[in-house]
Amino acid sequence: MAERYTSFEPGGTRWLWQRLTAAFLVIVLAFHFFLLHFVNHADEVTFAMSQARMQELTYFSLMILFLVTATFHGVNGVYNALVNQGLSGSRKTAVKAILGIASLVLIVQGVRTAIAWAGGVPI
């Protein structure tokens, strides 16, 4: 019988964070697509405006928050899916370490990309 990951059951802390991050991602993406498709059309002017907005600390911080939230949501979901499929023991520890390292790499690369896009860290 496969090991059951109890903290991911309804009511657990990870279950709650998985649902909260999913809701946050859906709301931000919906807002983004609404603005992109109905308010501002994707053209050179919008591109220039987006690049200018990245130099604002609030917008920059929102992008980093979105990156961290998406990374947590995805990695936590993959880990819990693997554990619920029967991953246990040393493989579980190895997968946790690999996903943790992958998360850090994704976040560092995302922050570096955001800094490059903004032309430096906004102050």
N, C-alpha and C positions, 0 to 999 in steps of 0.2 A: 504494500500500500504506500502511496506517495505521501511524503511529508506535507502537512498543511501549514501554510504561512498565516498564522493566526492574526498578526497585526494588520493584515490587509482585509480582514472580514469587516462587514459593515459595522460602523461604530468605532473602529480602531483609528489611531492617529494617522497612519499612512493612508488609510482609506479616505479619511477626511481631506488630507492634503492632495491626494490624487484627484478628488472631485473638485476642490477649490482651484487647483491649477488648471484643470480642464475648463472650468467655467471662465476663468480669467483669459485663457488663450482663445476661447470661442468669442468672447466679447471683444477683445482687442482685434482679432482677425476680422470679425464682422464689421467693426467700425472702420478698419483699414480698407476693406473692399468696398464698403459703402462710399467712402470718400473718393477712392480711386475710380470707381465706375460711374458714380452718379453726380459727384460734385466736381472733382478735378479729373480730367482725362489724362492718361499717360502721354505726355509730350515733353518737349525739351524744357518748357517753362516749368512744368511740375517737377521735372528732374532737378532743375536749378534750385527751386524752392525747397525741395526735400534736402538737398545738400546744405543749403543755408540753415534749415531747421536743425540739422544734426549738430550745428555749432552752438545750439542752445542747451544749457545744462539739463533742463527739464526733459526735453525730448531725448537727449542722449541717455539720461538715467532711465527713462521709460524703455528705451531699446535694450539696455543692459538687463533691466528687470525682466523683460520679455524673453531674452536669451536664457537667463538663469531659470526662469519658470518653465520654459519649453524643454530645457535639458533635464531638469528634475522630473518633469512629467513623463517624458519619454523613457528615461533610464529606469525610473521607478516602475513604470509599466512593464518594461521588458524583463526586469529582474523578478517581479512578482509573477509574471506569466511563466517564466522558466521554473521558479520554485513550485508553482502550482502544478506544473507538468511532471514533477518528481525529482527535480534537481536537489541534491543533498550532499552533505559531507564536504570533502575537500574540493569538489567541483563547484559547490555553492560558494565557498570562500574565494576560489579562483575567479569565478564569474563576477562576484561582488568587487574584487580588486580591479579586474579588467574594465568593468563598467564605471568604476570610480575614476580610474585613470582616463578613460575615454571622455568622461564628463568634464574633467579638468582641462583636457586638451581642447574640447569643443568651446568651453567658456573662454579660455585664454585666446584662442583663435578668433572667436566672435568679438571679444573686447578689442583685440588688435585691429580687426577689420573696422569696427565702429570708430576707433581713434583715427585710423587712416582716412575714413570717410569724412570725419569731422574736421580733418586737417590739424589734429592735435586734440588734447583733452580740453573740453570746454570749461571755462572758469566762470 
